[in-house]
Amino acid sequence: MTTMTFTYFKTHFSEVVKTVNDGETIAVTYGRKKEIIGHFVKELPRRPERKLGILEGEATAIFGPDWKMTEEEILGL
């Protein structure tokens, strides 16, 4: 990971974009204390959308009345 000031980031933006496109992560700092205000990273490729209903009519699921699960657990978050 490379660290650079906001001013350098702003003035050399096209070079920074090329660097990030090559897979490098850049931390941008600001102020006298040079605190990190953000990271510039390449976006990860999106996962293909899940096809719903591939087992329609092939399987069933029955849950008891005392079964509980949060939305986060169901979605795997």
Secondary structure, 3 states (H helix, E strand, C coil): CEEEEHHHHHHCHHHHHHHHHCCCCEEEEECCCCEEEEEECCCCCCCCCCCCCCCCCCCCCCCCCCCCCCHHHHHCC
